[in-house]
Amino acid sequence: MMRHAFLSLLAVFTLNACGVADTATSAATVGEAKSREIEQARANTAHIQQQLDAANARTMERLNTVDRQ
């Protein structure tokens, strides 16, 4: 009887450990995906800022050209 209780308890702890490991693995995977999303968003922001800077530079060139005429 004691052996049966011990094996049952061991099985419960083992299954709980698997659940904890699965949860930790899932959290790590989600964290990694979010990290990639953040890096992509930063890259997109930098690209858009470059485009805005270029557009502003072209606008300033046009204004300077108009002022000289």
C-alpha positions as CSV (number, residue, x, y, z in Angstrom):
1,M,0.0,0.0,0.0
2,M,2.8,2.4,0.9
3,R,4.6,1.6,-2.4
4,H,1.4,2.4,-4.3
5,A,1.0,5.8,-2.5
6,F,4.6,6.6,-3.2
7,L,4.3,5.8,-6.9
8,S,1.1,7.8,-7.1
9,L,2.8,10.7,-5.5
10,L,5.8,10.4,-7.7
11,A,3.6,10.4,-10.8
12,V,1.8,13.5,-9.6
13,F,5.1,15.4,-9.1
14,T,6.4,14.2,-12.4
15,L,3.3,15.4,-14.3
16,N,3.4,18.7,-12.4
17,A,7.1,19.1,-13.4
18,C,6.2,18.5,-17.0
19,G,3.5,21.2,-16.8
20,V,5.9,23.7,-15.3
21,A,8.5,22.9,-18.0
22,D,5.9,23.3,-20.7
23,T,4.7,26.6,-19.2
24,A,8.3,27.8,-19.0
25,T,9.0,26.7,-22.6
26,S,5.9,28.4,-23.8
27,A,6.7,31.6,-22.0
28,A,10.3,31.6,-23.5
29,T,8.9,31.0,-27.0
30,V,6.4,33.9,-26.6
31,G,9.1,36.1,-25.2
32,E,11.4,35.4,-28.1
33,A,8.6,36.1,-30.6
34,K,7.8,39.4,-28.9
35,S,11.5,40.3,-29.0
36,R,11.6,39.7,-32.7
37,E,8.4,41.8,-33.1
38,I,10.0,44.7,-31.2
39,E,13.2,44.5,-33.3
40,Q,11.1,44.5,-36.5
41,A,9.1,47.5,-35.3
42,R,12.3,49.4,-34.5
43,A,13.7,48.6,-37.9
44,N,10.4,49.8,-39.5
45,T,10.5,53.0,-37.4
46,A,14.1,53.7,-38.5
47,H,13.2,53.1,-42.2
48,I,10.1,55.4,-42.0
49,Q,12.2,58.0,-40.3
50,Q,14.8,57.9,-43.1
51,Q,12.0,58.3,-45.6
52,L,10.5,61.3,-43.7
53,D,14.0,62.9,-43.5
54,A,14.5,62.4,-47.2
55,A,11.1,63.9,-48.0
56,N,11.8,66.9,-45.8
57,A,15.1,67.4,-47.5
58,R,13.5,67.4,-50.9
59,T,10.8,69.8,-49.7
60,M,13.5,72.2,-48.3
61,E,15.4,72.0,-51.7
62,R,12.2,72.9,-53.5
63,L,11.5,75.8,-51.2
64,N,15.1,77.1,-51.6
65,T,14.8,76.8,-55.4
66,V,11.5,78.8,-55.3
67,D,13.0,81.4,-53.1
68,R,15.9,82.0,-55.5
69,Q,13.6,82.6,-58.4
